[in-house]
């Protein structure tokens, strides 16, 4: 995968025309509203915004991946969702509630490019084009469904099944077929796997080691490959 730092930044218009909701605007509307957007490059490991901070922006991921995090009182992180290219970070409750405090943190999983617009400016666009609310609602509905499934899995499913399901989801969203199996397009450390599935790093290490011994997954240069997707699906579905 080509790293963002090796790419030349595109123009604002080139980024915007591929973004959800915004891509539905007519060319003249896009030209009229492009000045409302700000393009930022966020290096790997840097925060887009932090929990508890002032939050008046709606963010779109133009390139790279951003992980949404919440933090426990003991200092543990939990990954709520991984936001990929041409997706939106908008569920901080600021669009309608005008809540100026971020409810979670957003951190660049890899060097990324984001476009941001104030909630009031996005609301103005939606008010002038009410039909765009449909696209916004569909995005939020998908995000909520993912959140409900994740919460249900953490409450009732075994850790092995939770990890298997996340690996399958990443394969579906980012996977690339290779001679070694399906290569996940996102690098995940054991700690990140633990944070995604609500378990400890020790358990994540144990489960991934088990999958490697069973030749279900393999790792090459820090990248995870799914060698036997069928077996992983059987674990994920508890068959």
QUIQUIHU-V689245 format. One line per field, one symbol per residue. ss: DSSP state (2 for helix, 1 for strand, 0 for the rest). phi: phi as a letter, one per 40 degrees, with the letter a starting at -180 (. if undefined). psi: psi as a letter, one per 40 degrees, with the letter a starting at -180 (. if undefined). Layout:
BEGIN
ss = ???
phi = ???
psi = ???
END
This chain:
BEGIN
ss = 00022200000222220000022200222222222201111100001110000100111111100111111000001111111000111000000000001000111100011111112222222222000222222222222222222222222200222222222222222201110011100000022222222000222222222222200011110011110022222222000
phi = .ccccccccccdcccccbccgcccccdcccccbccccbbbcbcdgcccabdgccbbbbbbccagabbcbbbcccgcbbccabcbdgbbbaccgccbcfccbccabbbccadbbbbbacccccccccccbdccdccccccccccccccccccccccbcccdcccdcccccccccbcbcbcchccccbcbccccccccbgbcccccccccccccccgcbabbfgccbccbcdcccccccfc
psi = hhideeihhiidddddeeiiddeeiiddddddedeeihhihhiheihdiiheihheihihhdiaihhhiihideeiihhdihhahfiihefeeeddefhehheiihhhdihihihiiiddddddddddgdeedddddddddddddddddddddddeiidddddddddddddddeihhieeahhhehhhidddddddefaidddddddddddddefdiihhfehhhhdgddddddddef.
END
